[in-house]
C-alpha cells in the first residue's frame, strides 16, 4: 500500500483498485489514549444524472451503481439553502475535475456521500436541520 502523505501522526495510503476506482486509508494514531484506527474513504466518480423531480436526481457512478437521491431535506444553510430555488437546482452539472455534482453557487457533494446515500442520508438530514 503506497504511502501518499504523512502529517501530524496521520498516514494516508492508497490501496487496491476496485472497478477502476481507488480507495485511500488514513491511519490515525500513535497515542496510547486513542490507539490506532483506520479511516477508509472510497473514491467514486459521478458519470451521469437525470432529474426525476424538483429536488430528486438519479445519479450514476463509475462502478455501475446508481442512487436516486431526494436532496430536499438537506437543502438548508448558506451553501445548500439557495438550491431550494428550482431554477438554480436545475443548473446542476458534473464537475470536470472532481467528477461530482456541482451547482453555479459552488455547492457540491462528496461523490462517496452520493454513492453511499442510503447509509448516510439520516445523519446528513440531522446535520442539515441545524444549518441556518
N, C-alpha and C positions, 0 to 999 in steps of 0.2 A: 504494500500500500504506500504509494509515494507521498512524502510529506510536502504539503503546499505552503504551510506557514506555521510559525511558532511565535507566540507573543503572550506575555503575562501568564505563563503556565498553560496556555491553551494550544493544542497541536491540531492543525487542520490537515487531514489526509484525504486524498482521492482514492476511491476504490471501485473496482469492477465496472463492467458495462452491463447494463440491463436494458436490452432492446434499444441500443444506441443512446441510452441516457446514462449519465454518470451520477454517482452519489458522492456525497462528502460526509465525513465524520469529524466532529470536533471532540477531542478528548480533554475534559476538564479535570484538573486535579493537582495533586501534589500535596495538598493539605490533609493532615490526619482527620481533621474535623469533617471535611466534605468527601474525602476519599477520591476515587477516580470513577468517572462515568462517561459513557459515550453519548454524543448527541448526533443523531443522523438526520440528514436533510436530503430528500430526493430532488433530482434535477429533472424537470419536465419542461416541455415546450408546448405552448398553445399553437395548434396548427390551423384551427378554424373555429368559427362560431356561427350560430344562427339565432336571430332574435325570435323568441316564441311568444313573448308577451311584453307588456310595458317595461318591466324590470327583470324579465326572465330570459336567459340565454342558454342554449345548448352549446357547450364548449367541447371541442375535440382536441386530443393530445397526441404527442408523437409516439406514445406507446400503444395507440389504437383505442384507448378508452375515451368515453365521453361522460360529461356530467351535465345535468340540467340544473341550473342554479337560479333561484329567485333571490335577487340581490336586495329587494325592497326592505327587509328587516335590518340590513346593515348600512343603509343609505342615511347616515347621520353624521354630524360633526362637520368641521370646516372642510375636510377633504372630500368625503363621500356624500355629504348632505346636498351639495349642488346637483348631484346626479338624480335627485328626485324630479328634476325638470325632464320630462320625457324627451324633449328635443335634444337636450345635452346627452342624455343616456344613449340615445340612438347613434351618437357620433363615436361610439366605441370602435377601436381598431386594434390590430395586433402590432405591438412594438417590434420593429425590425431587429433590434439588438437583444432585448430581454425575452422575446417570444412570449409575451403575456398580454393581457388585455389592458389597454390604456385609453383614457379619455382626454379631451382637449384641456381640461383643467389639471392635467398631470396625475389624476387619480389612477392607481393601478392596484393589482393584487398579485401577491407571490404566486407563481404558477403551481407550486406544491399545494398551497392553500386551495386553489381552484380544483386541482386534481383530487384532493382528499376531502372535498367539501362535505360529504356526509359525516365524516369523523369530526370536523372542526366547526361545523355550522353553529351548533348550540352555543359553544364557547364564544364564537365570533359575535353572535347576536347579543349575548350577555354583555360583552365588552362594548359593543356599539351602543347599547342602551345608556351607557354612561357618558357618551360623547355629546357635547352641546354644540 
